[in-house]
Amino acid sequence: MHSDVSIARFKQFPRLMWILLFGSFITRGSYFMVWPFLAVILYEKFALTATEVGLVLSGAALISVFTSFIGSALSDRIGRNKLMYLTGVLYIISFSLLAQVDSVKGYVVVMTLCSIATSLWRPLTSATIGDVIDDPKTRELAMQSLYFVVNVGCAVGPMLGVWLGLTGKQSSFYITAAAFAILICLLFWGFRHQARQMAPTFTEQVPDLLIPAMGDATSAVKRKPAMVSRQQIMTILRQDKLLQCLIVANILCMFIYAQMDSSLIQYLTREDAPELLTLISAMIFTNALVIISTQFVLLRIMAAYSLIHRIQFGLMLLICSQIWLALNPIELFWGWIGAIIVMSLAETNLFPTMNVHIDRLAPKHLRGAYFGAASFYEIGFAFAPLGGGIILDNLGGFWLFMIGALMSLVVIYLYSILDTLKRPDFAAMKLE
């Protein structure tokens, strides 16, 4: 019965949802052909230290966090589609430039543009799913599906890059730029189709004179949106203590997880791990393969538990993976893979559930603002390369991962107190 219901829910996905799924697959697959090897390129090409590589990556990511919040909140007012088109163009420009730069300063500038585009794209995609799918259960399945196809792309990308001989080659960033060009074309077609579908219902509820001023029908979500000022948004976010605690907890969580993309690779590079490029590709492939093969199984198993309990279970797995990474001998290839398997199971529980959590917390007409606020999680990703690089240079790999385990305990505590924290009175504010 559960399987039948899931199939029925898949059939409820609008065409735009399928385009977002396909687009996420091709873009993330091409992205992961080359991006994880950027730390290796910077080390081999410019002989930067772990801290210097971390500073380059962290600086780019930190700037993008604040851009993401502003852009996502703005999307509530001007429409998701316009910002998605602009973000796609920014992706194309930045990845094309990344294929050509030949200086550290050039990498800093272009990687900042890439990071801005990435941090805009994620919350815009999540908010768009909320716009086009009304049913909460179908929306949760859509977000789980999006996370699933992203990881299919992550699994295929690195191995395909190795097979095609693209791994570590700067020119291969052109492939990612081409993938986003295809996605923009698909999105243009999908948004037009969505607008035509929603127009009859939309025009029944909104006076004709208001339609031109309100942007695309997709953003309206079949109802007249409340116009909320920037000052009101900031007041709401300041009053929502639960959201603030959640952001702090997830910043710490992202800092821990992001070590796999930056400091772990630097650690393996500097310790001369055997078969380095093969190991890096295998870890990325394993990470994605575990998520692909277990995500919906775990979703069914954990369905009886609350979102908070699911996240806490994932955090316990994250602790185990950090301790394993700390203790694994540098030459033990399959030991690294085993630790990544446990870490991937943690991710399978944590990441899609975080998006569902935000979706349930957000008022309907502030979905973009809330997903934009959630993008402050990316501060954890932003500081991970720098913080991890400093720990790596001064304390070594063992303490890098043991500190990650200790931070996971702090996150578990923060999640345990969420229900005691105050939230704004949305009904009194007349936002819904």
Secondary structure by P-SEA (a helix, b strand, c coil): caaaaaaaaaaaccaaaaaaaaaaaaaaaaaaccccaaaaaaaaaccccaaaaaaaaaaaaaaaaaaaaaaaaaaacccaaaaaaaaaaaaaaaaaaaaccccaaaaaaaaaaaaaaaaaaaaaaaaaaaaacccaaaaaaaaaaaaaaaaaaaaaaaaaaaaaccccccccaaaaaaaaaaaaaaaaaaaaaaaaaaaaaaaacccccccccccccccccccccccccaaaaaaaaaaaaaaaaaaaaaaaaaaaaaccccaaaaaaaaacccaaaaaaaaaaaaaaaaaaacaaaaaaaaccccaaaaaaaaaaaaaaaaaaaacccccaaaaaaaaaaaaaaaaaacaaaaaaaaaaaccccaaaaaaaaaccccccccaaaaaaaaaaacccaaaaaaaaaaaaaaaaaaaaaccccccccccccccc
